[in-house]
Amino acid sequence: MKRILCFAVFAALVLGAPAFAAGSGSTSGDSKGEIGFGVGQSDVGSDSTGVDTAQFIGVRGGYHINNQFQVEGMFSSSSEDGDLAGTTVDTTMRVLMVNGVMNFHPRKKDLVPYVMAGIGRADVEVEAAGVTGSDDSIAYQVGGGTRIFFGKTKRAAFRADLSFLRETTFNDSSTITTVTAGVTWKLGGR
């Protein structure tokens, strides 16, 4: 059921975001918002959940304070099976973050590199042999990446980043390294 819900959110973003981005005009001429989705691969390496790597899907939305700074919210979810002491373990992790993003604008306007840092919450649920346990913690994230804008109006972009997320669940501190790729759309403006 959880995977179906993630797929439904993913499909809604893919089908609806370009239409929403094109139709949300702003009188200032500048884009004030951004929405997008991404998929990623994380190196988890957790001794308490039996999972070394996980694939996830995530959505992001941001507000540009000015040309250089933005605030964005991010939600991602992953579900992966692992093995812990000979027992199959199904682990689900959901991360909700608020990031501060600093954009750089080199001469080539199609390319916008950025760095980010954020704080949020990580929820981990583990199921093994019919027993379910869950824990949550404050999570911290740092990372960087780039957007590569394309198309006639340069409103859509391919987005790729590398991030490091630190969380402590089940008395186990983990630093999760994630590589993400996705698409983002500017909202508002011309």
C-alpha positions in Angstrom: 0.0 0.0 0.0 2.8 2.4 0.9 4.5 1.8 -2.5 1.2 2.5 -4.3 0.8 5.8 -2.4 4.4 6.8 -3.3 3.8 5.9 -7.0 0.5 8.0 -7.0 2.3 11.1 -5.6 5.1 10.6 -8.2 2.6 10.3 -11.0 0.7 13.4 -9.9 3.9 15.4 -9.9 5.0 14.2 -13.3 1.6 14.9 -14.9 0.5 18.0 -13.0 3.6 20.0 -12.2 4.4 21.2 -15.8 0.8 22.4 -16.2 0.8 24.1 -12.8 4.2 25.8 -13.5 3.1 27.1 -16.9 -0.2 28.5 -15.6 1.0 30.2 -12.4 2.0 33.6 -13.6 3.5 36.3 -11.5 3.4 40.0 -12.3 7.0 40.5 -11.1 8.6 38.5 -13.9 10.7 36.6 -11.4 10.1 33.0 -10.4 9.4 32.8 -6.6 8.7 29.1 -6.3 9.9 25.7 -7.4 8.4 22.2 -7.2 10.0 18.9 -8.2 10.6 15.2 -7.5 13.6 12.9 -7.4 14.7 9.4 -7.0 17.9 8.4 -5.2 20.2 5.8 -3.9 21.3 5.9 -0.3 24.2 4.3 1.5 22.6 3.6 4.8 25.0 1.1 6.5 22.8 0.6 9.6 23.7 -2.1 12.1 20.2 -1.9 13.8 18.1 -2.4 10.6 20.1 -4.8 8.5 20.0 -2.4 5.5 23.1 -1.2 3.7 21.5 0.6 0.7 18.1 1.8 -0.1 16.3 3.5 -3.1 13.9 6.3 -2.3 11.5 8.7 -4.0 11.0 12.2 -2.8 9.2 15.5 -3.5 10.4 19.1 -2.9 8.9 22.5 -2.9 10.7 25.8 -2.5 10.3 29.5 -2.2 13.0 31.9 -3.5 13.6 34.7 -1.0 15.8 36.3 -3.6 17.9 35.2 -6.6 20.5 33.6 -4.4 18.6 32.2 -1.4 15.7 29.9 -1.1 13.9 27.8 1.6 12.6 24.4 0.5 10.7 21.6 2.1 11.5 18.0 1.2 9.7 14.7 1.9 11.2 11.3 0.9 10.4 7.7 1.6 12.1 4.4 1.1 11.4 0.8 1.8 14.0 -1.9 1.7 14.5 -5.5 2.9 17.6 -6.6 4.7 19.0 -9.4 6.8 19.9 -9.1 10.5 21.2 -12.2 12.3 19.6 -14.5 9.7 16.1 -12.8 10.0 14.6 -10.9 7.1 13.9 -7.3 8.1 11.7 -4.9 6.2 12.7 -1.3 6.9 10.8 1.8 6.0 12.3 5.3 6.4 10.5 8.6 5.9 12.4 11.9 6.1 10.8 15.4 6.3 13.3 18.3 6.0 13.4 22.1 5.8 16.5 23.2 3.9 18.2 26.5 3.3 19.6 26.6 -0.2 22.2 29.0 -1.5 22.2 29.2 -5.4 25.2 30.3 -7.4 24.7 31.9 -10.8 27.7 31.5 -13.2 27.8 33.1 -16.6 26.1 30.2 -18.2 22.4 30.8 -17.1 21.3 27.2 -17.8 23.5 25.9 -15.0 22.7 26.8 -11.3 24.9 25.0 -8.7 23.8 25.2 -5.1 24.7 24.2 -1.5 22.1 23.3 1.1 21.8 22.6 4.8 18.7 21.6 6.7 17.0 20.2 9.8 14.0 17.9 10.0 12.8 14.5 11.2 13.6 10.9 10.3 11.0 8.2 11.1 12.2 4.5 10.8 9.9 1.5 11.0 11.3 -2.0 11.2 9.3 -5.2 10.8 10.9 -8.7 11.4 9.2 -12.0 12.1 5.8 -10.3 12.6 7.0 -7.8 15.1 7.1 -4.1 14.3 9.2 -1.4 16.0 9.5 2.3 15.1 11.6 5.2 16.2 12.2 8.8 15.1 14.8 11.4 15.6 15.9 14.9 14.6 17.8 14.8 11.4 20.4 17.2 10.0 21.4 17.4 6.3 24.1 19.1 4.3 24.7 18.7 0.5 25.2 20.3 -2.8 24.3 19.9 -6.4 23.2 21.6 -9.6 20.2 22.3 -11.7 20.5 22.3 -15.5 17.6 24.2 -17.1 16.3 23.2 -20.5 13.5 24.0 -22.9 12.5 27.1 -24.7 11.4 29.0 -21.5 14.0 27.4 -19.2 11.3 26.7 -16.6 12.2 23.0 -16.2 15.5 21.6 -14.9 17.3 18.4 -14.3 18.4 18.4 -10.7 21.2 16.3 -9.2 22.7 16.4 -5.7 24.8 14.6 -3.1 23.7 14.9 0.5 24.7 13.7 3.9 21.9 13.1 6.5 22.7 12.4 10.1 20.0 10.7 12.3 19.9 8.6 15.5 17.2 5.9 15.7 17.1 2.7 17.7 20.2 4.1 19.7 22.2 3.9 16.4 23.6 7.1 14.9 23.8 6.9 11.1 25.2 9.2 8.4 23.3 8.5 5.3 25.0 9.4 2.0 22.5 9.9 -0.8 22.8 10.6 -4.6 19.6 12.1 -6.0 18.4 12.8 -9.6 15.1 14.4 -10.5 13.2 17.1 -12.3 12.1 20.5 -11.0 9.9 23.3 -12.4 9.9 27.0 -11.7 6.5 28.4 -10.5 5.4 31.9 -11.3 7.2 34.5 -13.3 7.8 34.5 -17.0 
